[in-house]
Amino acid sequence: MKIMAKEELRDLAAKNGWSEAFAEGYLDGTAARRYGTQSPNYPLGDLDDYRQGFLAGYSLTRVKRC
């Protein structure tokens, strides 16, 4: 996957009303699903914005759940 610049990541987050961490997690999750890459080591019990974004991208859920 192409690594996005911080500026592009901020634009994606602003466009969708997400935090930067959620947008980064979403892109990582999408890449993991598409390319079968292994997910990064991340604490499973911690459901922060990055983790929620990763799960949303991996499972094709487009809307952030509260």
C-alpha positions as CSV (number, residue, x, y, z in Angstrom):
1,M,0.0,0.0,0.0
2,K,1.2,3.5,-0.7
3,I,2.0,5.4,2.4
4,M,-0.1,8.6,2.5
5,A,1.4,11.9,3.6
6,K,0.1,13.4,6.8
7,E,-1.6,16.1,4.8
8,E,-3.5,13.6,2.7
9,L,-4.5,11.7,5.8
10,R,-5.8,14.9,7.4
11,D,-7.8,15.7,4.2
12,L,-9.3,12.2,4.2
13,A,-10.3,12.5,7.9
14,A,-11.8,16.0,7.4
15,K,-13.7,14.9,4.3
16,N,-15.4,12.0,6.2
17,G,-15.7,13.6,9.6
18,W,-13.2,11.1,11.2
19,S,-10.2,11.6,13.4
20,E,-6.7,11.2,11.9
21,A,-6.2,8.0,13.9
22,F,-9.5,6.5,12.6
23,A,-8.6,7.4,9.0
24,E,-5.1,5.8,9.4
25,G,-6.7,2.7,10.9
26,Y,-9.3,2.5,8.1
27,L,-6.6,2.6,5.4
28,D,-4.5,-0.1,7.2
29,G,-7.6,-2.3,7.6
30,T,-8.6,-1.9,3.9
31,A,-5.0,-2.8,2.9
32,A,-5.0,-5.8,5.2
33,R,-8.3,-7.1,3.7
34,R,-7.3,-6.4,0.0
35,Y,-3.7,-7.7,0.1
36,G,-3.9,-10.3,2.9
37,T,-1.2,-8.5,4.9
38,Q,-0.8,-9.3,8.5
39,S,-2.3,-6.7,10.8
40,P,0.2,-4.8,13.0
41,N,0.7,-5.8,16.6
42,Y,-1.8,-3.7,18.5
43,P,-3.5,-4.2,21.9
44,L,-6.7,-6.1,21.3
45,G,-8.5,-4.8,24.4
46,D,-7.9,-1.2,23.5
47,L,-10.8,0.0,21.2
48,D,-9.5,3.5,20.4
49,D,-10.0,5.4,17.1
50,Y,-7.2,3.7,15.2
51,R,-8.5,0.2,16.1
52,Q,-12.1,1.2,15.3
53,G,-10.9,2.5,11.9
54,F,-8.9,-0.7,11.2
55,L,-11.9,-2.9,12.0
56,A,-14.2,-0.7,9.8
57,G,-11.8,-0.9,6.9
58,Y,-11.2,-4.6,7.3
59,S,-14.9,-5.5,7.5
60,L,-16.1,-3.0,4.9
61,T,-18.1,-1.0,7.4
62,R,-18.1,2.5,6.1
63,V,-19.7,4.3,9.0
64,K,-18.0,4.9,12.3
65,R,-19.9,3.2,15.1
66,C,-20.4,4.9,18.5
